[in-house]
Amino acid sequence: MEAIRTALNIDSWTFSGHSTGGFLELKYAVMYQESLNQLIAGGLCASYEYMEHPNSIYCPENSNNPRMKEIFSELRNPDTPREKKSSCLKNG
């Protein structure tokens, strides 16, 4: 995506993703935050089974699940400062 943005001579843009594309969107946001105006995300899960797999951060059995929930809570909270949201995305 970044190569496309650069090739098109676009300074910054809005990026959108759904399902697996939503995961790509989040990764892009972490790697190229300066290239984004905003994100539009929806349905960020490839399948329901993915959420139940122990290796998935969405599975309650995964040791990273509690932290993932904390991060998403901070990102959804309108009172969370932008700097803290950015830190959550970069540092987990």
C-alpha positions, -999 to 999 in steps of 0.1 A, spaced: 0 0 0 28 24 8 45 18 -25 12 25 -43 7 57 -23 42 68 -31 39 59 -68 7 80 -70 24 110 -54 -2 111 -26 11 128 6 -14 111 29 -47 92 25 -75 74 42 -71 37 43 -100 12 46 -101 -25 52 -126 -52 60 -121 -87 74 -85 -98 66 -80 -64 49 -87 -49 83 -58 -67 97 -36 -54 69 -50 -20 76 -39 -21 112 -5 -33 103 -2 -5 78 -13 20 104 15 9 127 42 10 101 31 41 82 12 63 106 25 95 90 9 85 56 -26 83 71 -54 109 75 -77 83 90 -86 46 91 -120 30 83 -122 -5 97 -149 -31 98 -153 -67 105 -117 -73 115 -120 -111 117 -115 -135 89 -139 -161 104 -156 -170 137 -133 -200 140 -103 -177 140 -116 -161 172 -117 -195 189 -82 -207 179 -58 -206 209 -31 -188 188 -55 -160 180 -53 -129 202 -91 -128 202 -93 -162 219 -97 -159 257 -72 -188 261 -45 -168 244 -21 -151 269 -22 -119 249 -60 -116 249 -63 -94 281 -38 -69 267 -55 -68 233 -88 -60 251 -70 -32 270 -56 -18 238 -90 -19 220 -106 -3 250 -81 26 248 -86 30 211 -124 31 214 -124 56 242 -129 91 229 -112 105 259 -79 87 252 -53 112 239 -41 106 203 -6 101 216 -17 72 239 -37 56 210 -6 58 188 15 43 215 -9 14 219 -7 7 182 31 9 181 40 -8 213 10 -31 220 
